[in-house]
Amino acid sequence: MVKQLSVFLENKPGTLNKALLMLKNNDVNIVAISLADTSEFGLARLIVDDLEKGRSAIREGGYTSTLADVIAVRLAQRVGYLQEILDKLSAAGINVEYMYTASTGPDGADLIMKTSDPAKAEEVLAEAKAEVLKQDDLRKLGGDN
Amino acid sequence: MSRDQIEELQSKRLVKQINRIYHNVEYYRKKMQEAGLEPSDIRGIEDLDKLPFTTYEDIAKAYPFGLSAVPLSEAVRVHASSGTTGKPKIAIYTRKDIDIWSECVARCFSMAGITKNDIIQVGYGYGLFTGGLGAHYGAENLGALVIPMSTGNTKKLIDMMIDCGTTAIACTPSYLLHVAEALEAEGLVDKIKLKYAICGAEPWTDNMRKQIEERLHIKAVDIYGLTEIMGPGVAADCKYHKGLHIWEDHFIPEIIDPDTLEQLPAGQTGELVITTITKEGMPLIRYRTRDLTSIEIGKCDCGRTMARIQRFKGRSDDMLVIRGVNVFPSQVEQALLEIDGTTPNYMINVDRVDNNDTFEVQIEVEERFFSDEIRKLEELRSKVENSIHQMTGIKAKVRLVEPNALPHSDGKTKHVNDARKLV
């Protein structure tokens, strides 16, 4: 299980830019990002290399944020694999609230997913031989460097 | 009636009213005793300023029937308008109160030129709100044919206006402008037979009246009232538009300085205070309306001698009138408590766009109720919208904003931004 930093943003020019500037000025690297939006507001969902520093930078900028338990999982590049995984999650009664791609390459794809029951979801994924990543593994996202 | 005759009648009725309430309403008796007053101390309107004021807090404390001067078996109706917090302000009417109310409204209609030969559409809401039933009974009292439209269906209102040959309409001025727009859009202005409009329940300007008159080729007048006192028909203007004639045989108007509470002479601006001298169900003595205005005494160009309330210059409290409905910021604050028991920083934005009032509440999203799921934030938004609707009776658009998006100040934070230009 990993922690995601979620930031509330109004849907208008410059708000995301200002939030990201706070991270940059505090030397926080963004490992993955996803934006969700409605006509009036949006959410920036961020996986960062330094969670504590990231959150305090965001707070310092005056933004409302929260930490959410999400699952980071590395899936092999194989047709139908994600669908099979979802099949197992739904069979276990787990709902996927949202999901986004952190990175993708010839050897695999890293996904971030928020589920109704993260602990149980990780068990299901482990049984399906998917590689579940931990907070410390996050720096590896996007390749081994 | 000459001024002397009006004052003689008012004095006689005031003395009788004070005697009645002293003996019938414990709440008033206590208030008078606290002020060291006996009914015999009030010998005429010259003693009016000895009497304690009544405020909406008094009505709230006496909720629901504590100010009733009759046994409930003698009462035939209640109406209510929003209070500053959860409970509404209730008014109680006897059969005679309804008759007098109907007559007052009929006088207003008659002053506007309406007769028994007219067909009147009532476009105020029917229900606890006094607008619908008040205008309805007044029109019936006049002998006119009444079409009880209520609110909410402009197309049907226009269809019936054309099909029935409606000649008069009673509704809020902003709604009538909305109807005018709809008629213009369909090219139907020539098809209506409308001659008169009696508009009220919200503040409006001469400019709005002229727009209504020119676009619909009609004559429009202003009607004033408040639920606590009676409902619409406490006062109305005549075709000379020199102020709203208040029916002084039933109501005694005063203007006071809202800070010192001293009576002000005619012509000076202050808070309007009304005493009901014929009301049986819930008589109010020196009721502070919180409406700021002045009063002119003297014969009007129309020949009437009853005092005229001048243009309203605002409120001495923070009440807003949005789409004809009274809204207090404290109600919105109470609705926001629904979120998690505390009130976030908020701002009420009111404006008038295309002649319709807009009502928006901005809320700063705080960490304690923030979620990273859009669905939950949308749920929160609609929950707050519902609770504001329940609390105020009208719908607001709730907008979630970032912290510090709204002005914060050291002392008293400003929570209302009313951009309407009506004064």
HADDOCK unambig.tbl for C-alpha pairs under 7 A between the chains (distance, minus, plus):
assign (segid A and resid 6 and name CA) (segid B and resid 372 and name CA) 5.71 0.50 0.50
assign (segid A and resid 8 and name CA) (segid B and resid 402 and name CA) 6.84 0.50 0.50
assign (segid A and resid 9 and name CA) (segid B and resid 402 and name CA) 6.36 0.50 0.50
assign (segid A and resid 10 and name CA) (segid B and resid 401 and name CA) 6.06 0.50 0.50
assign (segid A and resid 10 and name CA) (segid B and resid 402 and name CA) 6.29 0.50 0.50
assign (segid A and resid 43 and name CA) (segid B and resid 372 and name CA) 6.95 0.50 0.50
assign (segid A and resid 62 and name CA) (segid B and resid 403 and name CA) 6.49 0.50 0.50
assign (segid A and resid 63 and name CA) (segid B and resid 402 and name CA) 6.63 0.50 0.50
assign (segid A and resid 63 and name CA) (segid B and resid 403 and name CA) 6.37 0.50 0.50
assign (segid A and resid 64 and name CA) (segid B and resid 365 and name CA) 6.60 0.50 0.50
assign (segid A and resid 64 and name CA) (segid B and resid 366 and name CA) 5.80 0.50 0.50
assign (segid A and resid 64 and name CA) (segid B and resid 367 and name CA) 5.48 0.50 0.50
assign (segid A and resid 64 and name CA) (segid B and resid 402 and name CA) 6.97 0.50 0.50
assign (segid A and resid 64 and name CA) (segid B and resid 403 and name CA) 6.78 0.50 0.50
assign (segid A and resid 65 and name CA) (segid B and resid 367 and name CA) 6.08 0.50 0.50
assign (segid A and resid 66 and name CA) (segid B and resid 367 and name CA) 6.52 0.50 0.50
assign (segid A and resid 66 and name CA) (segid B and resid 370 and name CA) 6.93 0.50 0.50
assign (segid A and resid 66 and name CA) (segid B and resid 371 and name CA) 6.88 0.50 0.50
assign (segid A and resid 66 and name CA) (segid B and resid 372 and name CA) 6.89 0.50 0.50
